[in-house]
Amino acid sequence: MTDDRSPADADALRRLEAHYAGMPPAAAMDLRVRDWDGERLALAAPLSVHVNDKGCAFGGSLASLMTLAAWGLVTLQVEAAGLDADVFVADSEVRYRAPLFADLVAEARLDDDASWQSFIATLRARGRARATVQATVPLPEGGVATQGRLRYAAILRTPSLPG
Amino acid sequence: MTDDRSPADADALRRLEAHYAGMPPAAAMDLRVRDWDGERLALAAPLSVHVNDKGCAFGGSLASLMTLAAWGLVTLQVEAAGLDADVFVADSEVRYRAPLFADLVAEARLDDDASWQSFIATLRARGRARATVQATVPLPEGGVATQGRLRYAAILRTPSLPG
């Protein structure tokens, strides 16, 4: 993680890491937040936990790490806007382009055609909104191991009555 | 698993289960072969291991179980033809249609437009072939929780020299 993030970011990342740690399948992945710059969230996980029969990263693990990175990205944006919403994955497309013989890193960022401003405005106005996230697993030597496009739905939780 | 399968099928399923158990991320999923009828392979895994923050099955776990079921299906067909090939996932599309609040079952079968006969003939003739697999996670009450379309590549291993 970068060291120059604001205290609010640090709190949000701590909540996110605690959230992952509290979900059995995410806890089993031994993942950590590697980087967050306000636009791009990167998660990392050790190859030893995710290695397949060919000595490279298992496709299901790559898809799972991208799913968690994309979910975390949407959740961080919802929280940063002061909103409380359930965030669901709706669908995903994943392309496995090259085998990865190194630790896994999944980076998630909003699709180029979308804006967080309009996502948050829709969520506030209608109580629900959709976001398309681009996820990438880079190769350490340059290039891309795995590429994904994942759509998420956020639905505001019913606010509890005051008092 | 059904009890009326042939001894050859039983051996193939034992090899497949040993293969899953030997892969750390698959072993962590606590999965088992639930059914195999020669056309459709079903894997199962307990919800408790795959539960998310909303009490239902984590999307990444559903994608992983579908990936392993589809991989197993292609591998069983390659082995049944007496061939030795590496089987890779090439890409996947997954649609999360309804939350699953029960143990996970992923069923894989060849796409309706394809035939194993032609896949095996291509693999024999060219040393490589592609198969499109349909994967489904059913809801216990009827209907579908998750639906996937996964493409696999099989590449014959270079035969070792005799003696």
Interface residues (C-beta under 8 A of the other chain):
Chain A: H19 G22 M23 P24 P25 A26 A28 S48 V49 H50 V51 N52 D53 K54 F58 G59 G60 S61 A63 S64 L65 T67 L68 D86 F88 V89 A90 D91 S92 E93 V94 R95 Y96 P99
Chain B: H19 G22 M23 P24 P25 A26 A28 S48 V49 H50 V51 N52 D53 K54 F58 G59 G60 S61 A63 S64 L65 T67 L68 D86 F88 V89 A90 D91 S92 E93 V94 R95 Y96 P99
